[in-house]
Amino acid sequence: MGSANSPAQRLRSAQQLRPAQRLRDRPEIPMPEASFSDAFTPFTVTVRTSGNGAHLELDGELDLQSGPLLLSAVDWLLPSPARLVVLDCAALRFVDARGLATLLRARSTLADHGVELGVANPSDALRRILSATSLTGALPEMPVVTPDRAGRGPASH
Protein backbone atom coordinates (compact mmCIF):
# COMPACT_ATOMS: atom_id res chain seq x y z
CA MET A 1 0.00 0.00 0.00
CA GLY A 2 1.09 3.65 0.38
CA SER A 3 3.76 5.02 2.63
CA ALA A 4 2.94 6.31 6.10
CA ASN A 5 2.84 9.83 4.69
CA SER A 6 0.99 9.22 1.40
CA PRO A 7 -1.18 12.00 -0.05
CA ALA A 8 -4.36 10.03 0.69
CA GLN A 9 -3.38 9.58 4.35
CA ARG A 10 -2.49 13.26 4.71
CA LEU A 11 -5.87 14.20 3.22
CA ARG A 12 -7.75 11.91 5.61
CA SER A 13 -5.83 13.41 8.54
CA ALA A 14 -6.51 16.96 7.33
CA GLN A 15 -10.22 16.25 7.01
CA GLN A 16 -10.33 15.36 10.72
CA LEU A 17 -8.85 18.71 11.79
CA ARG A 18 -10.85 21.85 12.46
CA PRO A 19 -10.83 24.26 9.47
CA ALA A 20 -8.53 26.79 11.20
CA GLN A 21 -6.11 24.00 12.07
CA ARG A 22 -6.14 22.74 8.48
CA LEU A 23 -5.20 26.18 7.16
CA ARG A 24 -2.48 26.69 9.76
CA ASP A 25 -0.92 23.24 9.28
CA ARG A 26 -1.22 23.20 5.49
CA PRO A 27 2.04 22.99 3.56
CA GLU A 28 2.83 26.05 1.44
CA ILE A 29 2.86 24.14 -1.85
CA PRO A 30 -0.27 22.11 -2.64
CA MET A 31 0.09 18.50 -3.66
CA PRO A 32 -0.24 18.17 -7.45
CA GLU A 33 -2.92 15.46 -7.30
CA ALA A 34 -5.39 14.08 -4.78
CA SER A 35 -8.43 11.87 -4.84
CA PHE A 36 -11.44 12.10 -2.54
CA SER A 37 -13.76 9.10 -2.37
CA ASP A 38 -15.80 7.06 0.04
CA ALA A 39 -16.44 3.32 -0.11
CA PHE A 40 -20.15 3.89 0.58
CA THR A 41 -20.72 6.70 -1.90
CA PRO A 42 -20.59 6.20 -5.69
CA PHE A 43 -18.69 9.47 -6.13
CA THR A 44 -15.04 10.42 -6.61
CA VAL A 45 -13.29 13.77 -6.94
CA THR A 46 -9.83 13.73 -8.48
CA VAL A 47 -7.92 16.98 -8.00
CA ARG A 48 -4.97 18.10 -10.10
CA THR A 49 -3.29 21.40 -9.34
CA SER A 50 -0.57 23.29 -11.09
CA GLY A 51 0.45 26.92 -10.96
CA ASN A 52 -2.61 29.15 -10.93
CA GLY A 53 -5.27 26.54 -11.50
CA ALA A 54 -6.95 23.35 -10.47
CA HIS A 55 -8.86 20.72 -12.41
CA LEU A 56 -11.38 18.60 -10.50
CA GLU A 57 -12.81 15.53 -12.19
CA LEU A 58 -16.20 14.57 -10.74
CA ASP A 59 -17.25 10.97 -11.24
CA GLY A 60 -20.50 9.43 -10.03
CA GLU A 61 -23.54 10.76 -8.22
CA LEU A 62 -23.54 14.19 -6.56
CA ASP A 63 -26.16 14.31 -3.81
CA LEU A 64 -26.64 14.81 -0.06
CA GLN A 65 -24.28 11.99 0.82
CA SER A 66 -21.49 12.75 -1.65
CA GLY A 67 -21.55 16.56 -1.48
CA PRO A 68 -19.16 16.75 1.49
CA LEU A 69 -16.48 15.01 -0.59
CA LEU A 70 -16.58 17.83 -3.15
CA LEU A 71 -16.53 20.46 -0.40
CA SER A 72 -13.53 18.70 1.20
CA ALA A 73 -11.70 18.89 -2.12
CA VAL A 74 -12.51 22.61 -2.42
CA ASP A 75 -11.42 23.18 1.18
CA TRP A 76 -8.17 21.34 0.46
CA LEU A 77 -7.44 23.77 -2.39
CA LEU A 78 -7.66 26.80 -0.10
CA PRO A 79 -5.53 28.72 0.42
CA SER A 80 -3.59 28.11 -2.75
CA PRO A 81 -2.37 30.17 -5.67
CA ALA A 82 -5.23 28.82 -7.81
CA ARG A 83 -7.24 31.57 -9.51
CA LEU A 84 -9.34 29.20 -11.60
CA VAL A 85 -10.97 25.90 -10.67
CA VAL A 86 -12.56 23.88 -13.45
CA LEU A 87 -14.96 21.05 -12.62
CA ASP A 88 -14.91 18.38 -15.31
CA CYS A 89 -18.44 16.95 -15.08
CA ALA A 90 -18.35 14.51 -18.00
CA ALA A 91 -18.65 11.49 -15.66
CA LEU A 92 -21.27 13.03 -13.37
CA ARG A 93 -24.18 10.59 -13.76
CA PHE A 94 -26.67 12.05 -11.27
CA VAL A 95 -27.18 15.42 -9.58
CA ASP A 96 -30.07 16.18 -7.23
CA ALA A 97 -31.05 19.45 -5.55
CA ARG A 98 -28.53 18.88 -2.74
CA GLY A 99 -25.81 18.18 -5.29
CA LEU A 100 -26.64 21.44 -7.07
CA ALA A 101 -26.58 23.28 -3.73
CA THR A 102 -23.12 21.79 -3.12
CA LEU A 103 -21.88 23.10 -6.48
CA LEU A 104 -23.24 26.57 -5.68
CA ARG A 105 -21.65 26.47 -2.22
CA ALA A 106 -18.31 25.47 -3.77
CA ARG A 107 -18.62 28.42 -6.17
CA SER A 108 -19.34 30.78 -3.26
CA THR A 109 -16.48 29.45 -1.14
CA LEU A 110 -14.02 29.82 -4.01
CA ALA A 111 -15.32 33.31 -4.89
CA ASP A 112 -14.73 34.39 -1.28
CA HIS A 113 -11.05 33.60 -1.92
CA GLY A 114 -10.92 35.32 -5.32
CA VAL A 115 -11.06 32.05 -7.26
CA GLU A 116 -13.26 31.60 -10.33
CA LEU A 117 -15.22 28.35 -10.76
CA GLY A 118 -16.23 26.97 -14.12
CA VAL A 119 -17.75 23.75 -15.41
CA ALA A 120 -16.36 21.75 -18.33
CA ASN A 121 -18.16 18.92 -20.09
CA PRO A 122 -21.44 19.28 -18.17
CA SER A 123 -23.20 15.93 -18.15
CA ASP A 124 -26.83 15.51 -19.17
CA ALA A 125 -27.72 15.09 -15.47
CA LEU A 126 -26.14 18.45 -14.61
CA ARG A 127 -27.70 20.20 -17.61
CA ARG A 128 -31.16 18.88 -16.66
CA ILE A 129 -31.06 20.16 -13.08
CA LEU A 130 -29.58 23.52 -14.09
CA SER A 131 -32.34 23.93 -16.67
CA ALA A 132 -35.11 22.75 -14.33
CA THR A 133 -34.04 25.26 -11.68
CA SER A 134 -33.40 28.12 -14.15
CA LEU A 135 -29.77 28.24 -12.97
CA THR A 136 -28.15 27.53 -16.33
CA GLY A 137 -25.91 30.61 -16.09
CA ALA A 138 -25.00 30.11 -12.42
CA LEU A 139 -22.06 27.86 -13.25
CA PRO A 140 -20.21 29.23 -16.28
CA GLU A 141 -19.33 26.63 -18.87
CA MET A 142 -15.69 26.53 -19.89
CA PRO A 143 -13.54 24.40 -22.13
CA VAL A 144 -11.48 21.79 -20.34
CA VAL A 145 -8.48 23.64 -18.97
CA THR A 146 -5.47 21.61 -17.99
CA PRO A 147 -3.93 22.91 -14.76
CA ASP A 148 -0.80 24.22 -16.49
CA ARG A 149 -2.99 26.55 -18.66
CA ALA A 150 -5.30 27.65 -15.86
CA GLY A 151 -5.12 31.26 -14.82
CA ARG A 152 -3.36 32.43 -17.98
CA GLY A 153 -6.46 33.87 -19.57
CA PRO A 154 -7.70 33.30 -23.09
CA ALA A 155 -5.20 32.50 -25.79
CA SER A 156 -4.34 35.44 -28.00
CA HIS A 157 -5.11 35.26 -31.71
C-alpha positions as CSV (number, residue, x, y, z in Angstrom):
1,M,0.0,0.0,0.0
2,G,1.1,3.7,0.4
3,S,3.8,5.0,2.6
4,A,2.9,6.3,6.1
5,N,2.8,9.8,4.7
6,S,1.0,9.2,1.4
7,P,-1.2,12.0,0.0
8,A,-4.4,10.0,0.7
9,Q,-3.4,9.6,4.3
10,R,-2.5,13.3,4.7
11,L,-5.9,14.2,3.2
12,R,-7.7,11.9,5.6
13,S,-5.8,13.4,8.5
14,A,-6.5,17.0,7.3
15,Q,-10.2,16.3,7.0
16,Q,-10.3,15.4,10.7
17,L,-8.8,18.7,11.8
18,R,-10.9,21.8,12.5
19,P,-10.8,24.3,9.5
20,A,-8.5,26.8,11.2
21,Q,-6.1,24.0,12.1
22,R,-6.1,22.7,8.5
23,L,-5.2,26.2,7.2
24,R,-2.5,26.7,9.8
25,D,-0.9,23.2,9.3
26,R,-1.2,23.2,5.5
27,P,2.0,23.0,3.6
28,E,2.8,26.0,1.4
29,I,2.9,24.1,-1.9
30,P,-0.3,22.1,-2.6
31,M,0.1,18.5,-3.7
32,P,-0.2,18.2,-7.4
33,E,-2.9,15.5,-7.3
34,A,-5.4,14.1,-4.8
35,S,-8.4,11.9,-4.8
36,F,-11.4,12.1,-2.5
37,S,-13.8,9.1,-2.4
38,D,-15.8,7.1,0.0
39,A,-16.4,3.3,-0.1
40,F,-20.2,3.9,0.6
41,T,-20.7,6.7,-1.9
42,P,-20.6,6.2,-5.7
43,F,-18.7,9.5,-6.1
44,T,-15.0,10.4,-6.6
45,V,-13.3,13.8,-6.9
46,T,-9.8,13.7,-8.5
47,V,-7.9,17.0,-8.0
48,R,-5.0,18.1,-10.1
49,T,-3.3,21.4,-9.3
50,S,-0.6,23.3,-11.1
51,G,0.5,26.9,-11.0
52,N,-2.6,29.2,-10.9
53,G,-5.3,26.5,-11.5
54,A,-7.0,23.3,-10.5
55,H,-8.9,20.7,-12.4
56,L,-11.4,18.6,-10.5
57,E,-12.8,15.5,-12.2
58,L,-16.2,14.6,-10.7
59,D,-17.3,11.0,-11.2
60,G,-20.5,9.4,-10.0
61,E,-23.5,10.8,-8.2
62,L,-23.5,14.2,-6.6
63,D,-26.2,14.3,-3.8
64,L,-26.6,14.8,-0.1
65,Q,-24.3,12.0,0.8
66,S,-21.5,12.7,-1.6
67,G,-21.5,16.6,-1.5
68,P,-19.2,16.8,1.5
69,L,-16.5,15.0,-0.6
70,L,-16.6,17.8,-3.2
71,L,-16.5,20.5,-0.4
72,S,-13.5,18.7,1.2
73,A,-11.7,18.9,-2.1
74,V,-12.5,22.6,-2.4
75,D,-11.4,23.2,1.2
76,W,-8.2,21.3,0.5
77,L,-7.4,23.8,-2.4
78,L,-7.7,26.8,-0.1
79,P,-5.5,28.7,0.4
80,S,-3.6,28.1,-2.7
81,P,-2.4,30.2,-5.7
82,A,-5.2,28.8,-7.8
83,R,-7.2,31.6,-9.5
84,L,-9.3,29.2,-11.6
85,V,-11.0,25.9,-10.7
86,V,-12.6,23.9,-13.5
87,L,-15.0,21.1,-12.6
88,D,-14.9,18.4,-15.3
89,C,-18.4,17.0,-15.1
90,A,-18.4,14.5,-18.0
91,A,-18.6,11.5,-15.7
92,L,-21.3,13.0,-13.4
93,R,-24.2,10.6,-13.8
94,F,-26.7,12.0,-11.3
95,V,-27.2,15.4,-9.6
96,D,-30.1,16.2,-7.2
97,A,-31.0,19.5,-5.5
98,R,-28.5,18.9,-2.7
99,G,-25.8,18.2,-5.3
100,L,-26.6,21.4,-7.1
101,A,-26.6,23.3,-3.7
102,T,-23.1,21.8,-3.1
103,L,-21.9,23.1,-6.5
104,L,-23.2,26.6,-5.7
105,R,-21.7,26.5,-2.2
106,A,-18.3,25.5,-3.8
107,R,-18.6,28.4,-6.2
108,S,-19.3,30.8,-3.3
109,T,-16.5,29.5,-1.1
110,L,-14.0,29.8,-4.0
111,A,-15.3,33.3,-4.9
112,D,-14.7,34.4,-1.3
113,H,-11.0,33.6,-1.9
114,G,-10.9,35.3,-5.3
115,V,-11.1,32.0,-7.3
116,E,-13.3,31.6,-10.3
117,L,-15.2,28.4,-10.8
118,G,-16.2,27.0,-14.1
119,V,-17.7,23.8,-15.4
120,A,-16.4,21.8,-18.3
121,N,-18.2,18.9,-20.1
122,P,-21.4,19.3,-18.2
123,S,-23.2,15.9,-18.2
124,D,-26.8,15.5,-19.2
125,A,-27.7,15.1,-15.5
126,L,-26.1,18.5,-14.6
127,R,-27.7,20.2,-17.6
128,R,-31.2,18.9,-16.7
129,I,-31.1,20.2,-13.1
130,L,-29.6,23.5,-14.1
131,S,-32.3,23.9,-16.7
132,A,-35.1,22.8,-14.3
133,T,-34.0,25.3,-11.7
134,S,-33.4,28.1,-14.1
135,L,-29.8,28.2,-13.0
136,T,-28.2,27.5,-16.3
137,G,-25.9,30.6,-16.1
138,A,-25.0,30.1,-12.4
139,L,-22.1,27.9,-13.3
140,P,-20.2,29.2,-16.3
141,E,-19.3,26.6,-18.9
142,M,-15.7,26.5,-19.9
143,P,-13.5,24.4,-22.1
144,V,-11.5,21.8,-20.3
145,V,-8.5,23.6,-19.0
146,T,-5.5,21.6,-18.0
147,P,-3.9,22.9,-14.8
148,D,-0.8,24.2,-16.5
149,R,-3.0,26.5,-18.7
150,A,-5.3,27.6,-15.9
151,G,-5.1,31.3,-14.8
152,R,-3.4,32.4,-18.0
153,G,-6.5,33.9,-19.6
154,P,-7.7,33.3,-23.1
155,A,-5.2,32.5,-25.8
156,S,-4.3,35.4,-28.0
157,H,-5.1,35.3,-31.7
